Amino acid sequence: MFLEMAIYGVGGLLLPRSNSRSLAVGLFLFSVLNIIKAIESISNGHTNAGLSFTKIIQILVLWGSIRAVEATFKLRGRFADANTQRTK
């Protein structure tokens, strides 16, 4: 659990600075894997597998990662303005 928090924390700090599509997609895939793991624990009938605080946080992280992927693709994609394009 602490490793997951560290990955989300480092990714969350790096994403606004880098505007990286691959980082946004990586965080999205990581959040999807965590949701799958939560669904698996619920289906296996673990005792504390109900809709707990951590499950709600995982759903919010999934929603945030979807929005991050959408924003990074819009920032550099065909919907970007000439002013928002990053110059290298």
C-alpha positions in Angstrom: 0.0 0.0 0.0 2.8 2.4 0.7 4.5 1.6 -2.6 1.2 2.4 -4.4 1.0 5.7 -2.5 4.6 6.5 -3.5 3.9 5.7 -7.1 0.9 7.9 -7.2 2.7 10.7 -5.3 5.7 10.7 -7.6 3.6 10.5 -10.7 1.3 13.2 -9.4 4.3 15.5 -8.8 5.9 14.8 -12.2 2.8 15.0 -14.4 2.1 18.7 -14.2 5.8 19.5 -14.9 6.3 17.1 -17.8 2.8 17.0 -19.4 3.8 13.5 -20.5 1.2 11.3 -22.2 3.0 8.2 -21.3 3.1 9.1 -17.6 -0.6 9.8 -17.6 -1.4 6.6 -19.4 0.9 4.7 -17.0 -0.8 6.1 -14.0 -4.2 5.3 -15.6 -3.2 1.7 -16.1 -1.8 1.5 -12.6 -5.1 2.7 -11.2 -7.0 0.2 -13.4 -4.9 -2.6 -12.0 -5.7 -1.4 -8.4 -9.4 -1.4 -9.2 -9.2 -4.9 -10.6 -7.4 -6.0 -7.5 -10.1 -4.5 -5.3 -12.8 -6.2 -7.4 -11.0 -9.5 -7.1 -10.8 -9.1 -3.3 -14.5 -8.4 -3.1 -15.4 -11.4 -5.3 -13.2 -13.7 -3.2 -15.2 -12.8 -0.1 -12.5 -11.2 2.1 -13.9 -10.0 5.4 -13.0 -6.3 4.9 -13.7 -6.2 1.2 -16.8 -4.0 1.4 -17.0 -0.5 0.1 -14.4 0.9 2.5 -12.6 4.2 2.5 -9.7 2.8 0.4 -12.1 1.6 -2.3 -13.6 5.0 -2.6 -10.2 6.6 -2.8 -9.3 4.1 -5.6 -12.4 5.1 -7.5 -11.5 8.8 -7.2 -7.9 8.1 -8.3 -9.3 6.2 -11.4 -11.5 9.2 -12.2 -8.6 11.6 -11.8 -6.3 9.5 -14.0 -8.9 9.4 -16.7 -9.1 13.2 -16.6 -5.3 13.4 -16.6 -5.0 11.3 -19.7 -7.7 13.4 -21.4 -6.0 16.6 -20.5 -2.5 15.6 -21.6 -3.9 14.4 -25.0 -5.9 17.6 -25.4 -2.8 19.7 -24.5 -0.7 18.3 -27.2 -3.3 16.9 -29.6 -5.4 18.4 -32.3 -7.5 20.3 -29.8 -4.6 22.4 -28.6 -4.3 26.1 -29.3 -1.1 27.5 -30.7 -0.5 29.2 -27.3 -0.6 26.0 -25.3 1.8 24.0 -27.5 5.1 23.3 -25.8 8.1 24.5 -27.6 11.3 22.6 -27.3 
